[in-house]
Amino acid sequence: MKWIKEIVLKFGLILFGIAVYNTIWTLTNTREKVEYEPIHNLHFDNTVLKNFDQKKLEEVIAEMKETKTKLERLEEKFQNLSARVQKPYPDIKYLNYHNKKRILVTGGGGFVGSHLVDRLMYEGHEVTVVDNFFTGVKYNIEHWIGHNNFEIIHQDIVNPLFVEVDEIYHLASPASPPHYMFNPVKTIKTNTIGTINMLGLAKRVGAKILIASTSEVYGDPEVHPQPETYWGHVNPIGPRACYDEGKRVSETLSYAYAKQEKVSVRVARIFNTYGPRMNLKDGRVVSNFILQALKNETLTVYGNGKQTRSFQYVSDLVDGLIALMNSNYTMPVNLGNPQEHTITEFAVIIRKLVGGNNKIEMVNAVEDDPQRRKPDITRAVTFLNWKPKVPLKIGLEKTIKYFKEELIRQHIHPII
Protein backbone atom coordinates (compact mmCIF):
# COMPACT_ATOMS: atom_id res chain seq x y z
CA MET A 1 0.00 0.00 0.00
CA LYS A 2 3.01 2.33 0.47
CA TRP A 3 3.63 2.68 -3.27
CA ILE A 4 -0.04 3.59 -3.85
CA LYS A 5 0.25 6.34 -1.27
CA GLU A 6 3.37 7.75 -2.97
CA ILE A 7 1.64 7.76 -6.37
CA VAL A 8 -1.42 9.55 -4.96
CA LEU A 9 0.73 12.20 -3.27
CA LYS A 10 2.85 12.77 -6.38
CA PHE A 11 -0.29 13.04 -8.50
CA GLY A 12 -1.71 15.57 -6.08
CA LEU A 13 1.48 17.65 -6.20
CA ILE A 14 1.40 17.61 -10.00
CA LEU A 15 -2.19 18.89 -9.95
CA PHE A 16 -1.17 21.56 -7.49
CA GLY A 17 1.74 22.65 -9.69
CA ILE A 18 -0.44 22.78 -12.81
CA ALA A 19 -3.01 24.91 -10.97
CA VAL A 20 -0.35 27.36 -9.82
CA TYR A 21 1.20 27.51 -13.31
CA ASN A 22 -2.15 28.17 -14.99
CA THR A 23 -3.00 30.90 -12.52
CA ILE A 24 0.34 32.65 -12.95
CA TRP A 25 0.14 32.38 -16.75
CA THR A 26 -3.34 33.90 -16.74
CA LEU A 27 -2.30 36.75 -14.51
CA THR A 28 0.84 37.59 -16.48
CA ASN A 29 -1.17 37.76 -19.71
CA THR A 30 -4.01 39.95 -18.44
CA ARG A 31 -1.81 43.05 -18.35
CA GLU A 32 -0.30 44.54 -21.50
CA LYS A 33 2.77 45.66 -19.60
CA VAL A 34 3.79 42.11 -18.87
CA GLU A 35 5.19 40.16 -21.78
CA TYR A 36 4.67 36.39 -22.02
CA GLU A 37 7.61 34.35 -20.77
CA PRO A 38 7.97 30.59 -20.32
CA ILE A 39 7.37 29.43 -16.78
CA HIS A 40 11.05 28.72 -16.18
CA ASN A 41 11.91 32.37 -16.99
CA LEU A 42 9.41 33.93 -14.61
CA HIS A 43 10.97 35.82 -11.71
CA PHE A 44 8.80 36.75 -8.75
CA ASP A 45 10.43 40.11 -8.09
CA ASN A 46 8.79 43.37 -7.10
CA THR A 47 8.42 44.50 -10.73
CA VAL A 48 6.22 41.54 -11.67
CA LEU A 49 4.23 41.69 -8.46
CA LYS A 50 3.43 45.36 -9.01
CA ASN A 51 1.72 44.43 -12.29
CA PHE A 52 -0.67 42.05 -10.43
CA ASP A 53 -3.73 43.84 -9.23
CA GLN A 54 -4.99 43.03 -5.73
CA LYS A 55 -8.00 41.08 -6.97
CA LYS A 56 -5.93 38.67 -9.00
CA LEU A 57 -3.54 38.09 -6.11
CA GLU A 58 -6.46 37.23 -3.87
CA GLU A 59 -7.69 34.78 -6.50
CA VAL A 60 -4.27 33.12 -6.55
CA ILE A 61 -4.27 32.73 -2.78
CA ALA A 62 -7.83 31.40 -2.76
CA GLU A 63 -7.07 28.85 -5.47
CA MET A 64 -3.93 27.68 -3.66
CA LYS A 65 -5.90 27.22 -0.43
CA GLU A 66 -8.58 25.28 -2.29
CA THR A 67 -5.96 23.02 -3.85
CA LYS A 68 -4.39 22.43 -0.44
CA THR A 69 -7.79 21.50 1.00
CA LYS A 70 -8.39 19.04 -1.83
CA LEU A 71 -5.00 17.42 -1.18
CA GLU A 72 -5.79 17.10 2.53
CA ARG A 73 -9.12 15.45 1.74
CA LEU A 74 -7.37 13.10 -0.68
CA GLU A 75 -4.87 12.17 2.03
CA GLU A 76 -7.69 11.55 4.53
CA LYS A 77 -9.52 9.30 2.06
CA PHE A 78 -6.34 7.34 1.49
CA GLN A 79 -5.82 6.87 5.23
CA ASN A 80 -9.38 5.60 5.60
CA LEU A 81 -8.79 3.20 2.74
CA SER A 82 -5.57 1.95 4.37
CA ALA A 83 -7.42 1.35 7.65
CA ARG A 84 -9.78 -1.06 5.88
CA VAL A 85 -6.96 -3.23 4.62
CA GLN A 86 -6.77 -6.55 6.50
CA LYS A 87 -3.92 -6.40 9.02
CA PRO A 88 -1.83 -9.43 9.89
CA TYR A 89 -2.69 -11.21 13.15
CA PRO A 90 -0.44 -13.39 15.30
CA ASP A 91 -0.49 -17.05 14.27
CA ILE A 92 -2.97 -19.12 16.26
CA LYS A 93 -3.62 -22.82 16.64
CA TYR A 94 -6.49 -24.31 14.68
CA LEU A 95 -9.16 -26.07 16.75
CA ASN A 96 -12.12 -27.97 15.37
CA TYR A 97 -15.70 -27.37 16.49
CA HIS A 98 -15.55 -29.93 19.30
CA ASN A 99 -12.33 -28.60 20.87
CA LYS A 100 -12.84 -24.85 20.41
CA LYS A 101 -14.30 -23.16 23.50
CA ARG A 102 -16.25 -19.91 23.77
CA ILE A 103 -14.51 -18.09 26.60
CA LEU A 104 -15.48 -14.86 28.36
CA VAL A 105 -12.78 -12.83 30.11
CA THR A 106 -14.02 -10.00 32.32
CA GLY A 107 -11.38 -7.32 32.75
CA GLY A 108 -9.67 -8.64 29.63
CA GLY A 109 -8.18 -5.25 28.79
CA GLY A 110 -6.21 -5.14 32.02
CA PHE A 111 -2.70 -6.24 32.93
CA VAL A 112 -3.35 -9.91 33.75
CA GLY A 113 -6.50 -10.20 31.64
CA SER A 114 -4.79 -9.17 28.40
CA HIS A 115 -2.05 -11.77 28.85
CA LEU A 116 -4.69 -14.42 29.51
CA VAL A 117 -6.56 -13.32 26.37
CA ASP A 118 -3.36 -13.71 24.34
CA ARG A 119 -2.83 -17.26 25.59
CA LEU A 120 -6.42 -18.31 24.94
CA MET A 121 -6.35 -16.79 21.45
CA TYR A 122 -3.07 -18.53 20.61
CA GLU A 123 -4.67 -21.80 21.67
CA GLY A 124 -7.41 -21.25 19.08
CA HIS A 125 -10.43 -20.50 21.27
CA GLU A 126 -13.12 -17.87 20.70
CA VAL A 127 -12.57 -15.09 23.23
CA THR A 128 -14.96 -12.34 24.29
CA VAL A 129 -13.60 -9.53 26.45
CA VAL A 130 -15.93 -7.44 28.59
CA ASP A 131 -14.33 -4.40 30.20
CA ASN A 132 -15.32 -0.87 31.19
CA PHE A 133 -11.65 0.17 30.75
CA PHE A 134 -11.45 1.91 34.12
CA THR A 135 -7.95 0.50 34.65
CA GLY A 136 -7.61 -1.64 31.50
CA VAL A 137 -6.71 -0.18 28.09
CA LYS A 138 -7.62 -1.23 24.55
CA TYR A 139 -3.96 -0.87 23.59
CA ASN A 140 -3.27 -4.13 25.46
CA ILE A 141 -5.54 -6.13 23.16
CA GLU A 142 -5.69 -4.04 19.99
CA HIS A 143 -3.66 -6.63 18.05
CA TRP A 144 -6.71 -8.95 18.15
CA ILE A 145 -9.36 -6.41 17.15
CA GLY A 146 -11.11 -7.59 13.99
CA HIS A 147 -10.03 -11.23 14.35
CA ASN A 148 -12.82 -13.74 13.72
CA ASN A 149 -12.22 -15.39 17.11
CA PHE A 150 -12.19 -12.14 19.09
CA GLU A 151 -14.83 -9.73 20.35
CA ILE A 152 -14.90 -6.76 22.75
CA ILE A 153 -17.92 -5.69 24.78
CA HIS A 154 -17.48 -2.26 26.38
CA GLN A 155 -19.59 -2.69 29.50
CA ASP A 156 -19.45 -2.55 33.27
CA ILE A 157 -20.19 -5.97 34.77
CA VAL A 158 -22.30 -4.34 37.46
CA ASN A 159 -24.89 -4.46 34.68
CA PRO A 160 -26.16 -7.92 33.60
CA LEU A 161 -24.52 -9.50 30.56
CA PHE A 162 -26.20 -11.94 28.18
CA VAL A 163 -23.83 -14.03 26.07
CA GLU A 164 -23.40 -17.72 25.26
CA VAL A 165 -20.08 -19.06 26.59
CA ASP A 166 -18.49 -22.27 27.84
CA GLU A 167 -16.04 -20.78 30.35
CA ILE A 168 -15.78 -17.51 32.28
CA TYR A 169 -12.60 -16.02 33.72
CA HIS A 170 -13.85 -13.34 36.10
CA LEU A 171 -10.91 -10.94 36.52
CA ALA A 172 -12.76 -7.61 36.50
CA SER A 173 -11.82 -5.41 39.46
CA PRO A 174 -9.36 -2.64 40.28
CA ALA A 175 -6.39 -4.42 41.86
CA SER A 176 -3.89 -1.77 42.97
CA PRO A 177 -4.48 0.26 46.17
CA PRO A 178 -4.73 3.68 44.49
CA HIS A 179 -7.28 2.33 41.99
CA TYR A 180 -9.52 0.40 44.37
CA MET A 181 -9.35 3.15 47.00
CA PHE A 182 -10.29 5.79 44.40
CA ASN A 183 -13.93 4.68 44.54
CA PRO A 184 -14.43 2.20 47.40
CA VAL A 185 -18.17 1.78 46.83
CA LYS A 186 -17.60 1.02 43.16
CA THR A 187 -14.93 -1.53 44.09
CA ILE A 188 -17.35 -3.29 46.42
CA LYS A 189 -20.09 -3.28 43.78
CA THR A 190 -17.76 -4.78 41.19
CA ASN A 191 -16.77 -7.62 43.51
CA THR A 192 -20.30 -8.31 44.76
CA ILE A 193 -22.93 -7.32 42.19
CA GLY A 194 -20.51 -7.94 39.34
CA THR A 195 -19.66 -11.39 40.71
CA ILE A 196 -23.37 -12.19 41.18
CA ASN A 197 -23.96 -11.26 37.53
CA MET A 198 -21.14 -13.52 36.33
CA LEU A 199 -22.23 -16.42 38.55
CA GLY A 200 -25.80 -15.94 37.32
CA LEU A 201 -24.55 -16.04 33.72
CA ALA A 202 -22.60 -19.23 34.46
CA LYS A 203 -25.73 -20.76 35.96
CA ARG A 204 -27.94 -19.83 32.97
CA VAL A 205 -25.59 -21.11 30.25
CA GLY A 206 -24.00 -23.98 32.21
CA ALA A 207 -20.51 -22.47 32.01
CA LYS A 208 -17.55 -23.20 34.25
CA ILE A 209 -16.36 -20.05 36.04
CA LEU A 210 -13.03 -19.08 37.59
CA ILE A 211 -13.11 -16.31 40.19
CA ALA A 212 -9.91 -14.27 40.48
CA SER A 213 -9.57 -13.73 44.21
CA THR A 214 -6.50 -12.34 45.94
CA SER A 215 -3.95 -12.85 48.68
CA GLU A 216 -5.54 -9.79 50.28
CA VAL A 217 -8.22 -12.09 51.73
CA TYR A 218 -5.52 -13.02 54.26
CA GLY A 219 -5.15 -9.36 55.32
CA ASP A 220 -2.13 -8.75 57.53
CA PRO A 221 -1.51 -12.46 58.21
CA GLU A 222 -0.59 -13.95 61.55
CA VAL A 223 0.26 -17.28 59.88
CA HIS A 224 3.33 -17.54 57.65
CA PRO A 225 3.44 -18.71 54.90
CA GLN A 226 -0.27 -18.50 54.16
CA PRO A 227 -2.08 -21.75 53.29
CA GLU A 228 -5.57 -21.76 51.79
CA THR A 229 -6.95 -23.06 55.11
CA TYR A 230 -5.96 -19.82 56.89
CA TRP A 231 -9.03 -17.64 57.46
CA GLY A 232 -7.13 -14.36 57.45
CA HIS A 233 -6.68 -11.26 59.58
CA VAL A 234 -8.54 -8.40 57.90
CA ASN A 235 -9.63 -4.98 59.14
CA PRO A 236 -13.26 -4.80 57.89
CA ILE A 237 -13.42 -0.98 58.09
CA GLY A 238 -9.90 -0.02 57.01
CA PRO A 239 -8.92 1.76 53.76
CA ARG A 240 -8.19 -1.55 52.03
CA ALA A 241 -11.41 -3.22 53.21
CA CYS A 242 -13.34 -2.36 50.03
CA TYR A 243 -11.03 -4.71 48.13
CA ASP A 244 -10.17 -7.24 50.85
CA GLU A 245 -13.74 -7.80 52.01
CA GLY A 246 -15.10 -7.46 48.47
CA LYS A 247 -12.99 -10.42 47.39
CA ARG A 248 -13.92 -12.39 50.51
CA VAL A 249 -17.60 -11.88 49.69
CA SER A 250 -16.99 -12.91 46.06
CA GLU A 251 -15.55 -16.21 47.32
CA THR A 252 -18.56 -16.68 49.61
CA LEU A 253 -20.91 -16.02 46.71
CA SER A 254 -19.03 -18.47 44.50
CA TYR A 255 -19.38 -21.37 46.89
CA ALA A 256 -23.00 -20.47 47.65
CA TYR A 257 -23.76 -20.76 43.92
CA ALA A 258 -21.74 -23.97 43.75
CA LYS A 259 -23.70 -25.59 46.60
CA GLN A 260 -27.15 -24.21 45.85
CA GLU A 261 -27.16 -23.91 42.04
CA LYS A 262 -24.52 -26.54 41.17
CA VAL A 263 -22.36 -24.00 39.33
CA SER A 264 -18.88 -25.32 38.49
CA VAL A 265 -16.60 -22.90 40.34
CA ARG A 266 -12.83 -22.40 40.58
CA VAL A 267 -11.20 -19.84 42.91
CA ALA A 268 -7.65 -18.54 42.45
CA ARG A 269 -6.04 -16.52 45.24
CA ILE A 270 -3.53 -14.44 43.31
CA PHE A 271 -0.39 -13.11 44.99
CA ASN A 272 1.76 -10.16 43.83
CA THR A 273 2.25 -10.31 40.07
CA TYR A 274 4.41 -8.20 37.75
CA GLY A 275 5.30 -8.01 34.06
CA PRO A 276 4.73 -6.05 30.84
CA ARG A 277 1.46 -4.11 30.50
CA MET A 278 1.43 -3.11 34.14
CA ASN A 279 -0.02 0.36 34.57
CA LEU A 280 2.97 2.65 35.00
CA LYS A 281 1.22 4.59 37.75
CA ASP A 282 -0.71 1.89 39.57
CA GLY A 283 1.13 2.60 42.81
CA ARG A 284 2.40 -0.94 43.36
CA VAL A 285 5.92 -1.83 44.46
CA VAL A 286 7.27 -3.02 41.10
CA SER A 287 5.91 -0.18 38.99
CA ASN A 288 6.87 2.47 41.56
CA PHE A 289 10.49 1.32 41.85
CA ILE A 290 11.04 0.79 38.11
CA LEU A 291 9.53 4.15 37.20
CA GLN A 292 11.55 6.00 39.85
CA ALA A 293 14.74 4.20 38.86
CA LEU A 294 14.31 4.96 35.14
CA LYS A 295 13.67 8.63 35.92
CA ASN A 296 16.70 8.69 38.25
CA GLU A 297 14.47 9.64 41.18
CA THR A 298 14.67 8.60 44.83
CA LEU A 299 13.21 5.13 45.46
CA THR A 300 10.55 5.59 48.12
CA VAL A 301 9.94 2.75 50.56
CA TYR A 302 6.84 2.95 52.74
CA GLY A 303 7.54 2.02 56.36
CA ASN A 304 10.78 0.46 57.54
CA GLY A 305 11.33 -1.59 54.37
CA LYS A 306 11.32 -4.89 56.24
CA GLN A 307 7.87 -5.89 54.95
CA THR A 308 8.09 -8.93 52.70
CA ARG A 309 6.45 -9.72 49.37
CA SER A 310 6.57 -12.63 46.93
CA PHE A 311 6.48 -11.69 43.24
CA GLN A 312 5.49 -13.93 40.34
CA TYR A 313 5.87 -13.16 36.64
CA VAL A 314 2.61 -12.75 34.74
CA SER A 315 3.16 -15.71 32.37
CA ASP A 316 3.44 -18.03 35.39
CA LEU A 317 0.13 -16.72 36.70
CA VAL A 318 -1.58 -17.28 33.33
CA ASP A 319 -0.30 -20.87 33.33
CA GLY A 320 -1.79 -21.34 36.79
CA LEU A 321 -5.16 -19.84 35.91
CA ILE A 322 -5.57 -22.08 32.87
CA ALA A 323 -4.39 -25.14 34.80
CA LEU A 324 -6.93 -24.42 37.54
CA MET A 325 -9.77 -23.89 35.05
CA ASN A 326 -8.95 -27.19 33.33
CA SER A 327 -8.65 -29.12 36.59
CA ASN A 328 -11.31 -30.85 38.66
CA TYR A 329 -10.20 -29.14 41.86
CA THR A 330 -12.88 -26.87 43.31
CA MET A 331 -11.36 -25.44 46.51
CA PRO A 332 -9.40 -22.14 46.62
CA VAL A 333 -5.82 -22.34 45.30
CA ASN A 334 -2.92 -19.98 45.99
CA LEU A 335 -1.11 -18.84 42.84
CA GLY A 336 2.10 -17.05 43.69
CA ASN A 337 5.86 -17.34 43.97
CA PRO A 338 7.07 -18.56 47.38
CA GLN A 339 10.41 -16.76 46.93
CA GLU A 340 10.26 -13.98 49.55
CA HIS A 341 12.06 -10.60 49.56
CA THR A 342 11.91 -7.55 51.79
CA ILE A 343 10.79 -4.33 50.12
CA THR A 344 14.24 -2.81 50.63
CA GLU A 345 15.91 -5.84 49.01
CA PHE A 346 13.56 -5.49 46.08
CA ALA A 347 14.42 -1.80 45.67
CA VAL A 348 18.13 -2.66 45.57
CA ILE A 349 17.54 -5.42 42.98
CA ILE A 350 15.61 -3.10 40.66
CA ARG A 351 18.14 -0.28 41.06
CA LYS A 352 20.94 -2.65 40.10
CA LEU A 353 19.08 -4.01 37.05
CA VAL A 354 18.22 -0.51 35.81
CA GLY A 355 21.82 0.54 36.28
CA GLY A 356 21.43 3.65 38.40
CA ASN A 357 22.61 4.77 41.81
CA ASN A 358 19.34 6.10 43.16
CA LYS A 359 18.94 7.01 46.80
CA ILE A 360 16.53 4.81 48.77
CA GLU A 361 14.38 6.77 51.22
CA MET A 362 12.01 5.52 53.92
CA VAL A 363 8.68 7.36 54.14
CA ASN A 364 5.63 7.02 56.38
CA ALA A 365 4.02 3.57 56.39
CA VAL A 366 0.68 2.96 54.68
CA GLU A 367 -2.27 2.10 56.93
CA ASP A 368 -3.03 -1.64 57.17
CA ASP A 369 -0.08 -2.52 54.91
CA PRO A 370 0.58 -6.29 55.33
CA GLN A 371 3.93 -6.98 56.97
CA ARG A 372 4.55 -10.44 55.52
CA ARG A 373 3.23 -12.11 52.41
CA LYS A 374 4.30 -15.52 51.12
CA PRO A 375 2.06 -18.21 49.58
CA ASP A 376 1.97 -21.86 50.52
CA ILE A 377 1.56 -23.40 47.04
CA THR A 378 1.27 -27.02 48.13
CA ARG A 379 -2.23 -27.32 46.64
CA ALA A 380 -1.13 -25.85 43.30
CA VAL A 381 1.82 -28.23 43.07
CA THR A 382 -0.23 -31.25 44.16
CA PHE A 383 -3.48 -30.76 42.26
CA LEU A 384 -2.44 -28.60 39.30
CA ASN A 385 1.16 -29.70 38.83
CA TRP A 386 1.96 -25.97 38.77
CA LYS A 387 4.74 -23.87 40.17
CA PRO A 388 6.35 -20.62 38.96
CA LYS A 389 9.16 -21.01 36.41
CA VAL A 390 10.39 -17.51 35.50
CA PRO A 391 13.35 -16.33 37.65
CA LEU A 392 12.97 -12.90 39.24
CA LYS A 393 15.92 -11.41 37.34
CA ILE A 394 14.63 -12.46 33.91
CA GLY A 395 11.09 -11.31 34.67
CA LEU A 396 12.27 -7.94 35.94
CA GLU A 397 14.50 -7.39 32.90
CA LYS A 398 11.50 -7.93 30.60
CA THR A 399 9.38 -5.62 32.72
CA ILE A 400 12.02 -2.86 32.80
CA LYS A 401 12.36 -3.11 29.00
CA TYR A 402 8.59 -2.68 28.67
CA PHE A 403 8.58 0.34 30.99
CA LYS A 404 11.35 1.99 28.96
CA GLU A 405 9.46 1.44 25.71
CA GLU A 406 6.21 2.68 27.25
CA LEU A 407 7.84 5.86 28.56
CA ILE A 408 9.24 6.58 25.10
CA ARG A 409 5.84 5.86 23.52
CA GLN A 410 4.32 8.40 25.87
CA HIS A 411 7.08 10.90 24.95
CA ILE A 412 8.63 10.63 28.41
CA HIS A 413 12.24 9.69 27.77
CA PRO A 414 13.84 7.72 30.62
CA ILE A 415 16.99 9.32 32.01
CA ILE A 416 18.73 5.96 32.55
Secondary structure, DSSP 4 states (H G I P E B T S, - for coil): -HHHHHHHHHHHHHHHHHHHHHHHHHHHHSSTTS----GGG---SHHHHHTS-HHHHHHHHHHHHHHHHHHHHHHHHHHHHHHTSPPP--------TTT--EEEEETTTSHHHHHHHHHHHHTT-EEEEEE--SS--GGGTGGGTT-TTEEEEE--TTS------SEEEE--S--SHHHHHHSHHHHHHHHHHHHHHHHHHHHHHT-EEEEEEEGGGGBS-SSSSB-TT---B--TTSTTHHHHHHHHHHHHHHHHHHHHH---EEEEEE--EE-TT--TTS--HHHHHHHHHHTTPPEEEETTS--EEE-EEHHHHHHHHHHHHHSS--S-EEES---EEEHHHHHHHHHHHHT----EEEEPPPTT--S---B--HHIIIII-----S-HHHHHHHHHHHHHHHHHHTT-----
